[in-house]
Amino acid sequence: MVPTKEDFSANERVKEFIESIGSSYLNFAREIGMGNSARSVYKVVNNEQKPTPKFIKRVIERYPDLSYDWIVHGRGRMLKENTNNGDSNYVFAAHDHFDKEVTNVQNTIKMLHTELVSTKAHFSQMFNVFFTKMDQLTESNNSLKSSNIRLHDDIIEMAIRLKDLENKANDISDDIKKNGN
C-alpha cells in the first residue's frame, strides 16, 4: 500500500529512530525479527510504503523504550518519559552495533594490512628480480661491447696487415718490372 501524506511523518520517524541508534537497514531488519529483509525497512524509510501495524509492533517489542505515540502519531518524545530502565535497550543495541562495526573495521584494516605487507614483499621480490636481470643484461651488454671492440680492433689490424701485404706485393711487382726489363 502506498503511503498517504499523513503517513510520511511515521515513515520519517522510523528513519529518524534508525539513524538515532546508528543501525543499517539490514541490521535493523534483523533486530526487529525480519531476518535479512532490509528491503522492507528501506521501503518504509524511503516513503515507498507505510509501516504496517505488524512492523510497528516488532519495532516496539524490540525497543520498548520507544514511544508508540511518537512513532505512530508523532505525539510526545521519541523515548518514553518514565522508563523503569535508565539505560534504553536501543542504546545498548546501538552500542552493540557500533562495537560490531568497529570490530568489522578493525578486521578490514588487519586484512588490508596483511595484503599490503604481502604486496610489499611481492613488489620487493619483483624489484630484486628486475634489478638482477638488469645487472645481467648490463653485464652481457658490456661483454658484447668488449667483444665488439676486440673484433673491431682485430679487423683494423687485419686491414693494416693486408695493406702492408699489398704494399709489399706492389714493391715486388715494381722490382720485377725494373729488373726484368
C-alpha positions, 0 to 999 in steps of 0.5 A: 500500500502506498503511503498517504501524506499523513503517513510520511511523518511515521515513515520519517520517524522510523528513519529518524529512530534508525539513524538515532541508534546508528543501525543499517537497514539490514541490521535493523531488519534483523533486530526487529525479527525480519531476518535479512529483509532490509528491503522492507525497512528501506521501503518504509524509510524511503516513503515507498510504503507505510509501516504496517501495524505488524512492523510497528509492533516488532519495532516496539517489542524490540525497543520498548523504550520507544514511544508508540505515540511518537512513532505512530502519531508523532505525539510526545518524545521519541523515548518514553518519559518514565522508563523503569530502565535508565539505560534504553535497550536501543542504546545498548543495541546501538552500542552493540552495533557500533562495537560490531562495526568497529570490530568489522573495521578493525578486521578490514584494516588487519586484512588490508594490512596483511595484503599490503605487507604481502604486496610489499614483499611481492613488489620487493621480490619483483624489484630484486628480480628486475634489478638482477636481470638488469645487472645481467643484461648490463653485464652481457651488454658490456661483454658484447661491447668488449667483444665488439671492440676486440673484433673491431680492433682485430679487423683494423689490424687485419686491414693494416696487415693486408695493406702492408701485404699489398704494399709489399706485393706492389714493391715486388711487382715494381722490382720485377718490372725494373729488373726484368726489363 
